[in-house]
């Protein structure tokens, strides 16, 4: 693992950052390249559709992590090269010649990146230019005099927490669950949903119970393929199973209130428990399920975790309906990339029996190769191992640092 302290040679007194719609690379760059007693200048676009508000969120999060650093917001043109050069030139005039200057040009528009880069390069011969590669989770330092670009893996060396990732987008208040209700019961439900015959029988019981108001529990001989569920319910209820007692054991007032849990929420809990088993080995943090925030707009993710500064999000659909599962993955893909940027990786845990086919389909349609992973019915029993393989594969593809 690369030590952040080794970046001392690239830290500067003044660090310019270009603020785009994804502020995560800016925040990471500030942690890697800003001197504690230095100054960060956030260059953002103006107007109603500009990135001023994102820059304000970014400043707040930076100051939360590095209280001593100075952070200044400056609005610049996002297209006009001459105006950008003039605006940057005025900023550079206020910096004394003995101070070091750096630019991380990951964010902002292409025009901003090109013209700010050139404006600084023309006036500051010793400037340090850098870029964060979302694919490899590496920091690229531009070399001088024709030398090769320096590539420094930083994916796991720079740790960002879930609260910081969400706060960068204005989600300061959110709820996330980290306490599973009945892990053993979820494991049993995973077992029966890993086989198409018992899956269909469980679905049959759910459909019947929904119509009848969840007044009875599955029993033999009608549901002979649900033996493991019947046994687990009997154990939970200490030999005296009833709908109300089972509901109370799961924290609900009655079995009707458990409908969502029995239909699909159990899979979120099971996935969460599967990831928890990997936390120490893989350095996973902020593992949670049922993440919900309502401001500045409704935002939900079934299961989340953070590794380094990379957000992993999983949609959980206890269904073998391809269209429904694909929709769940699309929602997670959109929301995770909204807050986690291009660095985010998204998974789907479902009961569809052709997960590889579905994964190839979405990779082609969404140009998302390497960004998504689908786990299906046959993966449920070995989900911890399957998740581990996925995370490690992502790490290896991105020049892993474990």
C-alpha positions as CSV (number, residue, x, y, z in Angstrom):
1,X,0.0,0.0,0.0
2,X,1.4,3.4,-0.9
3,X,1.9,5.8,2.0
4,X,0.3,9.2,1.6
5,X,3.3,10.7,3.3
6,X,5.4,9.8,0.3
7,X,3.4,12.5,-1.7
8,X,5.1,15.3,0.3
9,X,7.2,16.2,-2.8
10,X,4.0,16.9,-4.8
11,X,2.2,18.9,-2.1
12,X,2.0,22.6,-2.8
13,X,1.3,25.9,-0.9
14,X,-1.5,26.7,-3.4
15,X,-3.6,24.0,-4.9
16,X,-6.1,24.8,-7.7
17,X,-9.0,22.4,-8.2
18,X,-11.6,22.4,-11.0
19,X,-15.0,21.8,-9.6
20,X,-17.3,19.7,-11.8
21,X,-20.5,17.8,-11.1
22,X,-18.5,15.0,-9.3
23,X,-16.6,16.6,-6.4
24,X,-15.2,13.4,-5.0
25,X,-11.9,13.5,-7.0
26,X,-11.5,17.1,-5.8
27,X,-11.9,16.1,-2.2
28,X,-9.4,13.2,-2.7
29,X,-6.9,15.5,-4.4
30,X,-7.2,18.0,-1.5
31,X,-6.4,15.2,1.0
32,X,-3.4,14.0,-1.1
33,X,-1.9,17.2,-2.4
34,X,-2.8,20.2,-0.1
35,X,-0.5,21.4,2.6
36,X,-2.1,21.6,6.0
37,X,-1.1,25.3,6.3
38,X,-1.7,26.0,2.6
39,X,-4.6,27.2,0.5
40,X,-7.0,25.5,-1.9
41,X,-8.7,27.5,-4.6
42,X,-11.9,25.9,-6.0
43,X,-12.5,27.1,-9.5
44,X,-16.2,26.6,-10.4
45,X,-18.6,27.7,-13.1
46,X,-21.3,30.2,-12.5
47,X,-25.0,30.7,-13.2
48,X,-28.0,28.6,-12.2
49,X,-26.5,25.5,-13.8
50,X,-23.0,26.1,-12.5
51,X,-21.1,24.3,-9.9
52,X,-21.1,27.0,-7.2
53,X,-23.2,25.0,-4.8
54,X,-21.1,21.9,-5.2
55,X,-18.0,24.0,-4.5
56,X,-19.7,25.2,-1.3
57,X,-20.4,21.6,-0.2
58,X,-16.8,20.7,-1.1
59,X,-15.4,23.5,1.0
60,X,-17.4,22.4,4.0
61,X,-16.3,18.8,3.7
62,X,-12.6,19.8,3.2
63,X,-12.7,22.0,6.2
64,X,-14.2,19.2,8.2
65,X,-11.2,17.0,7.5
66,X,-8.4,19.7,7.3
67,X,-9.6,22.6,9.5
68,X,-6.3,24.5,9.2
69,X,-6.3,24.8,5.4
70,X,-7.7,27.9,3.7
71,X,-10.3,27.3,1.0
72,X,-11.4,30.0,-1.5
73,X,-14.1,29.8,-4.1
74,X,-13.6,31.5,-7.4
75,X,-16.0,31.6,-10.3
76,X,-14.5,31.4,-13.7
77,X,-15.8,31.1,-17.3
78,X,-16.3,27.5,-18.3
79,X,-15.8,27.9,-22.1
80,X,-14.0,31.1,-23.2
81,X,-10.3,30.4,-23.2
82,X,-9.2,34.1,-23.2
83,X,-11.4,34.9,-20.2
84,X,-10.2,31.8,-18.3
85,X,-6.6,32.7,-18.9
86,X,-7.2,36.3,-17.7
87,X,-9.1,35.2,-14.6
88,X,-6.4,32.6,-13.7
89,X,-3.7,35.2,-14.4
90,X,-5.2,37.6,-11.8
91,X,-5.3,34.8,-9.2
92,X,-1.6,34.0,-9.9
93,X,-0.6,37.7,-9.5
94,X,-1.6,37.5,-5.8
95,X,0.7,34.6,-5.1
96,X,4.3,35.4,-4.2
97,X,7.0,33.9,-6.3
98,X,8.4,31.7,-3.5
99,X,5.1,29.7,-3.1
100,X,4.6,26.4,-4.8
101,X,1.6,26.0,-7.0
102,X,-0.3,22.8,-8.1
103,X,-3.3,22.1,-10.3
104,X,-5.4,18.9,-10.2
105,X,-7.4,19.0,-13.4
106,X,-9.7,16.0,-12.9
107,X,-12.9,18.0,-12.6
108,X,-14.5,20.8,-14.5
109,X,-15.3,21.0,-18.2
110,X,-12.7,20.0,-20.8
111,X,-12.4,23.7,-21.8
112,X,-11.7,24.6,-18.2
113,X,-9.1,21.9,-17.8
114,X,-7.2,22.8,-21.0
115,X,-7.2,26.6,-20.5
116,X,-6.5,26.6,-16.7
117,X,-3.7,24.1,-17.3
118,X,-2.2,26.2,-20.0
119,X,-2.6,29.5,-18.1
120,X,-0.7,28.1,-15.1
121,X,1.9,26.4,-17.2
122,X,2.7,29.6,-19.1
123,X,3.3,31.6,-15.8
124,X,4.6,29.0,-13.3
125,X,7.4,26.8,-14.7
126,X,7.6,24.7,-11.5
127,X,3.9,24.0,-11.1
128,X,2.8,20.5,-10.2
129,X,0.0,19.1,-12.5
130,X,-1.9,16.0,-11.5
131,X,-5.0,14.0,-12.5
132,X,-7.0,11.3,-10.7
133,X,-7.7,8.3,-12.9
134,X,-11.1,6.8,-12.0
135,X,-10.5,3.6,-13.7
136,X,-7.2,2.7,-12.0
137,X,-7.7,4.7,-8.8
138,X,-4.3,6.2,-9.4
139,X,-2.8,9.7,-9.1
140,X,-1.0,10.7,-12.3
141,X,1.7,13.4,-11.9
142,X,2.7,15.1,-15.1
143,X,6.5,14.8,-15.6
144,X,8.8,17.5,-16.9
145,X,11.4,17.4,-19.7
146,X,9.9,14.5,-21.6
147,X,10.1,12.1,-18.6
148,X,7.2,9.5,-18.2
149,X,4.1,10.4,-16.2
150,X,4.4,9.2,-12.6
151,X,1.6,6.8,-11.7
152,X,0.8,6.4,-8.0
153,X,-1.9,4.0,-6.8
154,X,-3.9,5.7,-4.1
155,X,-7.3,3.8,-4.1
156,X,-6.8,2.3,-0.6
157,X,-4.3,4.8,0.7
158,X,-6.8,7.7,0.8
159,X,-9.7,6.9,3.0
160,X,-13.0,8.8,2.7
161,X,-16.1,7.9,4.7
162,X,-19.7,7.5,3.6
163,X,-20.8,10.7,5.4
164,X,-18.2,12.7,3.5
165,X,-19.2,11.2,0.1
166,X,-22.9,12.0,0.7
167,X,-22.1,15.5,2.2
168,X,-20.3,16.4,-1.0
169,X,-23.7,16.3,-2.7
170,X,-25.6,18.0,0.1
171,X,-26.9,14.8,1.7
172,X,-26.1,15.9,5.3
173,X,-28.9,13.9,7.0
174,X,-29.6,10.3,6.1
175,X,-30.5,7.0,7.8
176,X,-28.6,3.8,7.2
177,X,-29.2,0.5,9.0
178,X,-26.2,-1.4,10.5
179,X,-28.1,-3.8,12.8
180,X,-29.5,-6.9,11.1
181,X,-32.8,-8.2,12.6
182,X,-32.6,-12.0,12.1
183,X,-29.3,-13.0,10.3
184,X,-30.0,-16.8,10.7
185,X,-33.5,-16.4,9.3
186,X,-32.2,-14.5,6.3
187,X,-29.6,-17.2,5.7
188,X,-32.4,-19.8,5.5
189,X,-34.4,-17.6,3.1
190,X,-31.3,-17.4,0.9
191,X,-31.1,-21.2,0.9
192,X,-34.6,-21.7,-0.3
193,X,-34.3,-18.9,-2.9
194,X,-31.2,-20.5,-4.3
195,X,-33.3,-23.3,-5.8
196,X,-35.9,-22.7,-8.4
197,X,-38.4,-25.2,-6.9
198,X,-38.3,-23.9,-3.4
199,X,-38.1,-20.3,-4.7
200,X,-41.4,-20.9,-6.5
201,X,-43.0,-22.5,-3.4
202,X,-41.9,-19.6,-1.2
203,X,-43.3,-17.2,-3.9
204,X,-46.6,-19.2,-3.9
205,X,-46.9,-18.8,-0.1
206,X,-46.2,-15.1,-0.3
207,X,-48.8,-14.6,-3.0
208,X,-51.4,-16.5,-1.0
209,X,-50.6,-14.7,2.2
210,X,-50.8,-11.3,0.6
211,X,-54.4,-12.2,-0.6
212,X,-55.4,-13.6,2.8
213,X,-53.7,-10.9,5.0
214,X,-50.7,-13.0,6.3
215,X,-52.9,-14.9,8.8
216,X,-51.0,-18.3,8.5
217,X,-47.5,-19.5,8.4
218,X,-46.1,-22.0,5.8
219,X,-46.7,-25.6,7.0
220,X,-46.4,-29.2,5.9
221,X,-47.5,-30.9,3.8
222,X,-48.7,-28.0,1.6
223,X,-45.2,-26.5,1.5
224,X,-43.0,-29.5,1.7
225,X,-40.0,-27.7,0.0
226,X,-40.0,-25.1,2.7
227,X,-38.9,-27.4,5.5
228,X,-35.9,-25.3,6.4
229,X,-38.1,-22.2,6.7
230,X,-40.7,-24.0,8.8
231,X,-37.9,-25.3,11.1
232,X,-36.3,-21.9,11.5
233,X,-39.7,-20.3,12.3
234,X,-40.3,-23.0,14.9
235,X,-36.9,-22.3,16.5
236,X,-37.4,-18.6,16.5
237,X,-40.8,-19.0,18.2
238,X,-39.3,-21.5,20.7
239,X,-41.5,-24.4,19.6
240,X,-44.8,-22.5,19.6
241,X,-45.0,-20.7,16.2
242,X,-47.7,-18.2,15.4
243,X,-47.9,-15.3,12.9
244,X,-47.9,-12.6,15.6
245,X,-45.0,-14.2,17.5
246,X,-42.9,-14.5,14.4
247,X,-43.6,-10.8,13.6
248,X,-42.6,-9.7,17.1
249,X,-39.4,-11.7,16.9
250,X,-38.6,-9.7,13.8
251,X,-39.5,-6.3,15.4
252,X,-43.0,-5.9,13.8
253,X,-46.4,-5.6,15.3
254,X,-48.0,-8.3,13.0
255,X,-47.1,-10.5,10.1
256,X,-48.8,-8.2,7.6
257,X,-46.3,-5.5,8.6
258,X,-43.5,-8.0,7.6
259,X,-44.7,-8.2,4.0
260,X,-41.8,-6.1,2.5
261,X,-39.3,-7.9,4.7
262,X,-40.4,-11.3,3.7
263,X,-40.7,-10.4,0.0
264,X,-37.3,-8.6,-0.4
265,X,-35.8,-6.8,2.5
266,X,-34.4,-10.0,3.9
267,X,-32.0,-10.1,0.9
268,X,-30.6,-6.6,1.9
269,X,-29.9,-7.9,5.4
270,X,-28.4,-11.1,4.1
271,X,-26.1,-9.2,1.6
272,X,-25.1,-6.8,4.4
273,X,-24.1,-9.8,6.7
274,X,-22.2,-11.4,3.8
275,X,-20.2,-8.2,3.3
276,X,-19.5,-7.8,7.0
277,X,-17.7,-11.1,6.9
278,X,-15.2,-9.6,4.5
279,X,-14.7,-6.3,6.3
280,X,-11.4,-6.9,8.1
281,X,-9.8,-8.9,5.3
282,X,-10.5,-6.4,2.6
283,X,-10.5,-3.1,4.5
284,X,-14.2,-2.4,4.0
285,X,-15.8,0.4,6.0
286,X,-19.2,2.1,6.5
287,X,-21.1,-1.1,5.6
288,X,-24.8,-0.5,5.8
289,X,-28.2,-1.3,4.3
290,X,-31.4,0.5,3.5
291,X,-29.7,3.9,3.1
292,X,-32.4,6.7,2.8
293,X,-32.1,10.4,2.5
294,X,-34.9,12.9,1.5
295,X,-32.9,16.1,1.2
296,X,-32.0,17.7,-1.2
297,X,-34.0,15.0,-3.0
298,X,-35.1,11.4,-2.4
299,X,-32.2,9.1,-2.4
300,X,-32.0,5.4,-1.6
301,X,-29.5,2.5,-1.8
302,X,-30.1,-1.0,-0.6
303,X,-26.6,-1.9,0.5
304,X,-23.5,0.3,0.6
305,X,-19.8,0.0,1.6
306,X,-16.7,2.1,1.1
307,X,-13.2,0.9,0.3
308,X,-10.6,3.6,0.3
309,X,-12.5,6.4,-1.4
310,X,-14.4,4.0,-3.7
311,X,-18.2,3.6,-3.1
312,X,-19.7,0.1,-3.7
313,X,-23.5,0.0,-3.9
314,X,-25.7,-3.1,-4.4
315,X,-29.4,-3.4,-5.4
316,X,-31.1,-6.4,-3.8
317,X,-34.1,-7.9,-5.6
318,X,-35.5,-11.2,-4.4
319,X,-37.0,-11.9,-7.8
320,X,-36.3,-14.0,-10.9
321,X,-38.1,-11.4,-13.1
322,X,-35.4,-10.1,-15.4
323,X,-37.0,-6.8,-16.2
324,X,-37.6,-6.0,-12.5
325,X,-34.0,-7.0,-11.6
326,X,-32.6,-4.9,-14.4
327,X,-34.6,-1.9,-13.3
328,X,-33.3,-2.3,-9.7
329,X,-29.7,-2.4,-11.0
330,X,-30.3,0.7,-13.2
331,X,-31.6,2.7,-10.2
332,X,-28.6,1.7,-8.1
333,X,-26.3,2.5,-11.0
334,X,-27.7,5.9,-11.4
335,X,-27.7,6.8,-7.7
336,X,-24.3,5.4,-6.9
337,X,-22.6,7.2,-9.8
338,X,-24.4,10.4,-8.8
339,X,-22.6,10.4,-5.4
340,X,-19.7,8.1,-6.0
341,X,-18.8,9.3,-9.5
342,X,-16.9,7.3,-12.1
343,X,-15.1,5.5,-9.2
344,X,-18.3,3.8,-8.0
345,X,-18.9,0.2,-8.6
346,X,-22.4,-1.3,-8.6
347,X,-23.8,-4.7,-8.0
348,X,-27.1,-6.5,-8.2
349,X,-28.0,-9.4,-5.9
350,X,-31.1,-11.2,-7.2
351,X,-32.8,-14.5,-7.8
352,X,-32.5,-14.4,-11.6
353,X,-31.0,-17.7,-12.9
354,X,-29.0,-16.2,-15.8
355,X,-27.0,-13.5,-14.1
356,X,-24.1,-13.6,-16.6
357,X,-26.4,-13.0,-19.5
358,X,-28.0,-10.0,-17.7
359,X,-24.6,-8.6,-16.8
360,X,-23.4,-8.7,-20.4
361,X,-26.6,-7.1,-21.6
362,X,-26.4,-4.1,-19.2
363,X,-22.6,-3.7,-19.9
364,X,-23.3,-3.4,-23.6
365,X,-26.4,-1.2,-23.3
366,X,-25.0,1.2,-20.7
367,X,-21.3,1.1,-21.8
368,X,-20.6,-0.1,-18.2
369,X,-18.0,-2.8,-18.7
370,X,-16.2,-3.4,-15.4
371,X,-18.6,-1.1,-13.5
372,X,-21.4,-3.6,-12.7
373,X,-21.7,-7.1,-11.4
374,X,-24.8,-9.3,-11.2
375,X,-25.2,-12.1,-8.6
376,X,-28.0,-14.5,-9.3
377,X,-29.9,-17.4,-7.8
378,X,-26.9,-19.8,-7.9
379,X,-24.7,-17.3,-6.1
380,X,-26.8,-16.9,-3.0
381,X,-25.4,-19.7,-0.9
382,X,-21.8,-18.7,-1.5
383,X,-22.5,-14.9,-1.6
384,X,-19.6,-13.9,0.8
385,X,-17.1,-15.7,-1.4
386,X,-18.6,-14.3,-4.6
387,X,-18.6,-10.8,-3.2
388,X,-15.0,-11.2,-2.2
389,X,-14.0,-12.4,-5.7
390,X,-15.8,-9.4,-7.2
391,X,-14.1,-6.8,-4.9
392,X,-10.7,-8.4,-5.4
393,X,-11.2,-8.5,-9.2
394,X,-12.1,-4.8,-9.2
395,X,-9.0,-4.2,-7.2
396,X,-6.8,-6.1,-9.6
397,X,-8.3,-4.5,-12.7
398,X,-7.6,-1.1,-11.1
399,X,-4.0,-1.8,-10.4
400,X,-4.8,-3.1,-6.9
401,X,-2.9,-2.1,-3.8
402,X,-3.7,-4.8,-1.3
